[in-house]
Amino acid sequence: MIKVGIIGYGYWGPNLVRNFFSQKDCNIKAVADSRPNRLELLRKSYPTINAVLNAEDIINDADIDAVIIATPVFTHFELAKKALSNGKHVLLEKPMASSVKECEILIELALQKNLQLMVDHTFLYTGAVEKIKEIIDADILGNIKYLDSTRINLGLFQPDINVLWDLAPHDLSILRYLHEEKPYSINATGISHTNNGIENIAFMTINYPSGFIAHLNCSWSSPVKVRMMLIGGDKKMILYNDVEPTEKIKIYDTAYQVKTDDDKNQILVDYRVGDIYVPKINSKEALASVANDFITGVLESKMPRSSYHIGLDIVKLLEASEQSIKNKGIEIKIN
């Protein structure tokens, strides 16, 4: 039985508490939040869980084996570092930390102490993404050429991070899970309409050695909510629409072939447009699988699907995108 403490009971905290509370090999001992009104809500729903105002009460509790951190990203590093130093396994909300350097310090500390360090990239556990991974691995799409993602809405303007740091981790985690090739560079552009230097609209293009390309469009300033991803292969293509309640994935038997011609100025393209197939996907709650993967990783010393490797790679891309935006979209090489 893993004894868990959860730090943060704001937007995502209640979902974490609900899912970890239902896990058979887990006991939530305490939840911390600096706001008394949030703890009052916790007590009404979970009277058996100890509600504390100070995160240190969880980090310093020798009876707690693992800490889940659901606080703003700028707090992740210090909280996780203290928890790992005290011998506790850690699950961090996305993104992993505020910089690549912070991520590397946390990873090194976890390795030194033989502790689990995981990042909650929930989309990797959805039935839709699992099905897309299955389709790609079965070579149904053929050679993957591109991924084009749009994640926009009339969203909450964050005071400390730009729209890419807020929204892009979802799509970057999916990209990293589906396409494991290491990117070599990134270009990003964005604009702030709030005069505080924090971009509320941004675009990111990720370049790969193989010629594969990924493009992300993120915005807090759209009148409509769009959560859409296109994945193009040379055999078939996928449309993934996360706001669609039932038919989230559509496989298009659509492709094109470029023909060579003696006249190099003329491009000949053959198009094929076939059927559209809607596969059945698992409708499970992804966060329950996240909780299970974390607990299993702790008990069996297994690397979780949403590992610190993915967490680090995503922060590398976010850090590079911020550098590119501040330098008018110049290409930034990825180390």
QUIBELNOR-V857782 format. One record per residue. N is the residue number from 1. RES is the residue in three letters. SS is DSSP state (~ for helix, > for strand, _ for the rest). OMEGA is omega in radians with two decimals (* if undefined). Layout:
BEGIN
N|RES|SS|OMEGA ; N|RES|SS|OMEGA
END
This chain:
BEGIN
1|MET|_|3.13 ; 2|ILE|>|3.08 ; 3|LYS|>|-2.95 ; 4|VAL|>|2.96 ; 5|GLY|>|-3.12 ; 6|ILE|>|3.13 ; 7|ILE|>|-3.13 ; 8|GLY|_|3.11 ; 9|TYR|_|-3.14 ; 10|GLY|_|-3.09 ; 11|TYR|_|-3.02 ; 12|TRP|_|-3.10 ; 13|GLY|~|3.13 ; 14|PRO|~|3.09 ; 15|ASN|~|3.09 ; 16|LEU|~|3.14 ; 17|VAL|~|-3.12 ; 18|ARG|~|-3.08 ; 19|ASN|~|3.10 ; 20|PHE|~|3.11 ; 21|PHE|~|-3.08 ; 22|SER|_|-3.14 ; 23|GLN|_|-3.03 ; 24|LYS|_|-3.08 ; 25|ASP|_|-3.04 ; 26|CYS|>|3.04 ; 27|ASN|>|3.11 ; 28|ILE|>|-3.11 ; 29|LYS|>|-3.06 ; 30|ALA|>|3.02 ; 31|VAL|>|-3.13 ; 32|ALA|>|3.00 ; 33|ASP|_|-3.08 ; 34|SER|_|-3.10 ; 35|ARG|_|-3.11 ; 36|PRO|~|-3.11 ; 37|ASN|~|3.08 ; 38|ARG|~|3.13 ; 39|LEU|~|3.09 ; 40|GLU|~|3.06 ; 41|LEU|~|3.10 ; 42|LEU|~|-3.10 ; 43|ARG|~|-3.14 ; 44|LYS|~|-3.10 ; 45|SER|~|-3.05 ; 46|TYR|_|-3.07 ; 47|PRO|_|-3.12 ; 48|THR|_|-3.11 ; 49|ILE|_|3.12 ; 50|ASN|>|-3.14 ; 51|ALA|>|-3.08 ; 52|VAL|>|-3.11 ; 53|LEU|_|-3.01 ; 54|ASN|_|3.12 ; 55|ALA|~|-3.14 ; 56|GLU|~|3.13 ; 57|ASP|~|3.09 ; 58|ILE|~|-3.09 ; 59|ILE|~|-3.09 ; 60|ASN|_|3.14 ; 61|ASP|_|-3.09 ; 62|ALA|_|-3.10 ; 63|ASP|_|-3.11 ; 64|ILE|_|-3.08 ; 65|ASP|_|-3.01 ; 66|ALA|>|-3.12 ; 67|VAL|>|3.07 ; 68|ILE|>|-3.02 ; 69|ILE|>|-3.13 ; 70|ALA|_|-3.09 ; 71|THR|_|3.10 ; 72|PRO|_|-3.00 ; 73|VAL|~|-3.09 ; 74|PHE|~|3.12 ; 75|THR|~|-3.01 ; 76|HIS|~|-3.00 ; 77|PHE|~|-3.08 ; 78|GLU|~|-3.14 ; 79|LEU|~|-3.12 ; 80|ALA|~|3.14 ; 81|LYS|~|3.11 ; 82|LYS|~|-3.12 ; 83|ALA|~|3.12 ; 84|LEU|~|3.12 ; 85|SER|~|3.11 ; 86|ASN|_|3.04 ; 87|GLY|_|-3.11 ; 88|LYS|_|3.01 ; 89|HIS|>|-3.03 ; 90|VAL|>|2.93 ; 91|LEU|>|-3.11 ; 92|LEU|>|2.95 ; 93|GLU|>|3.13 ; 94|LYS|_|-0.26 ; 95|PRO|_|-2.98 ; 96|MET|_|3.14 ; 97|ALA|_|-3.04 ; 98|SER|_|-3.12 ; 99|SER|_|3.08 ; 100|VAL|~|-3.13 ; 101|LYS|~|3.11 ; 102|GLU|~|3.12 ; 103|CYS|~|-3.10 ; 104|GLU|~|3.09 ; 105|ILE|~|3.14 ; 106|LEU|~|3.14 ; 107|ILE|~|3.14 ; 108|GLU|~|3.13 ; 109|LEU|~|3.12 ; 110|ALA|~|3.13 ; 111|LEU|~|3.13 ; 112|GLN|~|-3.05 ; 113|LYS|~|3.13 ; 114|ASN|_|-3.11 ; 115|LEU|_|3.09 ; 116|GLN|_|3.05 ; 117|LEU|>|-3.02 ; 118|MET|>|3.10 ; 119|VAL|>|-3.08 ; 120|ASP|>|2.97 ; 121|HIS|_|-2.94 ; 122|THR|~|-3.05 ; 123|PHE|~|3.13 ; 124|LEU|~|-3.08 ; 125|TYR|~|3.11 ; 126|THR|_|3.10 ; 127|GLY|~|-3.11 ; 128|ALA|~|-3.12 ; 129|VAL|~|3.07 ; 130|GLU|~|3.13 ; 131|LYS|~|3.12 ; 132|ILE|~|3.10 ; 133|LYS|~|3.12 ; 134|GLU|~|-3.14 ; 135|ILE|~|3.13 ; 136|ILE|~|-3.12 ; 137|ASP|~|3.11 ; 138|ALA|_|3.10 ; 139|ASP|_|3.13 ; 140|ILE|_|3.14 ; 141|LEU|_|-3.06 ; 142|GLY|_|3.13 ; 143|ASN|_|-3.08 ; 144|ILE|>|-3.06 ; 145|LYS|>|-3.05 ; 146|TYR|>|2.96 ; 147|LEU|>|-3.10 ; 148|ASP|>|-3.01 ; 149|SER|>|3.05 ; 150|THR|>|3.11 ; 151|ARG|>|-3.04 ; 152|ILE|>|3.07 ; 153|ASN|>|3.01 ; 154|LEU|>|-2.91 ; 155|GLY|_|3.13 ; 156|LEU|_|3.08 ; 157|PHE|_|-3.11 ; 158|GLN|_|-3.09 ; 159|PRO|_|-2.99 ; 160|ASP|_|-3.12 ; 161|ILE|_|-3.14 ; 162|ASN|_|-3.01 ; 163|VAL|~|3.11 ; 164|LEU|~|3.10 ; 165|TRP|~|-3.11 ; 166|ASP|~|-2.99 ; 167|LEU|~|-3.02 ; 168|ALA|~|3.13 ; 169|PRO|~|3.10 ; 170|HIS|~|-3.06 ; 171|ASP|~|3.09 ; 172|LEU|~|3.11 ; 173|SER|~|3.09 ; 174|ILE|~|3.11 ; 175|LEU|~|-3.11 ; 176|ARG|~|-3.13 ; 177|TYR|~|-3.07 ; 178|LEU|~|-3.05 ; 179|HIS|_|-2.97 ; 180|GLU|_|3.11 ; 181|GLU|_|-3.13 ; 182|LYS|_|3.10 ; 183|PRO|>|3.13 ; 184|TYR|>|3.13 ; 185|SER|>|-3.11 ; 186|ILE|>|2.97 ; 187|ASN|>|3.12 ; 188|ALA|>|3.04 ; 189|THR|>|3.14 ; 190|GLY|>|-3.13 ; 191|ILE|>|3.06 ; 192|SER|_|3.08 ; 193|HIS|_|-3.10 ; 194|THR|_|3.08 ; 195|ASN|_|3.09 ; 196|ASN|_|3.12 ; 197|GLY|_|3.13 ; 198|ILE|_|-3.03 ; 199|GLU|_|3.08 ; 200|ASN|_|3.01 ; 201|ILE|>|-3.12 ; 202|ALA|>|3.13 ; 203|PHE|>|-3.10 ; 204|MET|>|3.06 ; 205|THR|>|-3.09 ; 206|ILE|>|-3.05 ; 207|ASN|>|-3.07 ; 208|TYR|>|-3.13 ; 209|PRO|_|-3.07 ; 210|SER|_|-3.04 ; 211|GLY|_|3.00 ; 212|PHE|_|-3.14 ; 213|ILE|>|3.11 ; 214|ALA|>|-3.12 ; 215|HIS|>|-3.14 ; 216|LEU|>|3.08 ; 217|ASN|>|-3.11 ; 218|CYS|>|-3.12 ; 219|SER|>|2.94 ; 220|TRP|_|-2.93 ; 221|SER|>|-3.12 ; 222|SER|>|3.10 ; 223|PRO|>|3.14 ; 224|VAL|>|3.09 ; 225|LYS|>|3.11 ; 226|VAL|>|3.07 ; 227|ARG|>|-2.97 ; 228|MET|>|3.13 ; 229|MET|>|3.06 ; 230|LEU|>|3.10 ; 231|ILE|>|-3.04 ; 232|GLY|>|3.02 ; 233|GLY|>|-3.14 ; 234|ASP|_|3.04 ; 235|LYS|_|-3.11 ; 236|LYS|_|-3.12 ; 237|MET|>|-3.12 ; 238|ILE|>|2.91 ; 239|LEU|>|3.11 ; 240|TYR|>|-3.11 ; 241|ASN|>|-3.01 ; 242|ASP|_|3.12 ; 243|VAL|_|3.07 ; 244|GLU|_|-3.03 ; 245|PRO|_|-3.06 ; 246|THR|_|-3.06 ; 247|GLU|_|-3.06 ; 248|LYS|_|-3.11 ; 249|ILE|>|3.00 ; 250|LYS|>|3.11 ; 251|ILE|>|-3.12 ; 252|TYR|>|3.06 ; 253|ASP|>|-3.03 ; 254|THR|>|-3.14 ; 255|ALA|>|3.06 ; 256|TYR|>|3.13 ; 257|GLN|>|3.13 ; 258|VAL|>|-3.13 ; 259|LYS|>|3.05 ; 260|THR|_|-3.12 ; 261|ASP|_|-3.13 ; 262|ASP|_|3.09 ; 263|ASP|_|-3.03 ; 264|LYS|_|3.12 ; 265|ASN|_|-3.12 ; 266|GLN|_|3.13 ; 267|ILE|_|3.10 ; 268|LEU|>|-3.10 ; 269|VAL|>|3.02 ; 270|ASP|>|3.13 ; 271|TYR|>|3.03 ; 272|ARG|>|3.11 ; 273|VAL|>|-3.10 ; 274|GLY|>|-3.06 ; 275|ASP|>|3.02 ; 276|ILE|>|-3.10 ; 277|TYR|>|3.12 ; 278|VAL|_|-3.11 ; 279|PRO|_|3.07 ; 280|LYS|_|3.13 ; 281|ILE|_|3.13 ; 282|ASN|_|-3.09 ; 283|SER|_|-3.14 ; 284|LYS|_|3.03 ; 285|GLU|_|-3.03 ; 286|ALA|~|-3.06 ; 287|LEU|~|3.05 ; 288|ALA|~|3.09 ; 289|SER|~|3.05 ; 290|VAL|~|-3.14 ; 291|ALA|~|-3.14 ; 292|ASN|~|-3.13 ; 293|ASP|~|3.12 ; 294|PHE|~|-3.11 ; 295|ILE|~|3.10 ; 296|THR|~|3.11 ; 297|GLY|~|3.11 ; 298|VAL|~|-3.07 ; 299|LEU|~|-3.03 ; 300|GLU|~|-3.12 ; 301|SER|_|3.14 ; 302|LYS|_|3.06 ; 303|MET|_|-3.13 ; 304|PRO|_|3.09 ; 305|ARG|_|3.13 ; 306|SER|_|-2.99 ; 307|SER|>|3.07 ; 308|TYR|~|3.06 ; 309|HIS|~|3.11 ; 310|ILE|~|3.12 ; 311|GLY|~|3.13 ; 312|LEU|~|-3.12 ; 313|ASP|~|-3.13 ; 314|ILE|~|3.11 ; 315|VAL|~|3.05 ; 316|LYS|~|3.14 ; 317|LEU|~|3.13 ; 318|LEU|~|3.13 ; 319|GLU|~|3.11 ; 320|ALA|~|3.14 ; 321|SER|~|3.13 ; 322|GLU|~|3.10 ; 323|GLN|~|3.13 ; 324|SER|~|3.14 ; 325|ILE|~|-3.09 ; 326|LYS|~|3.12 ; 327|ASN|_|3.00 ; 328|LYS|_|3.00 ; 329|GLY|_|-3.13 ; 330|ILE|_|3.14 ; 331|GLU|_|3.11 ; 332|ILE|>|3.13 ; 333|LYS|>|3.12 ; 334|ILE|_|3.13 ; 335|ASN|_|*
END
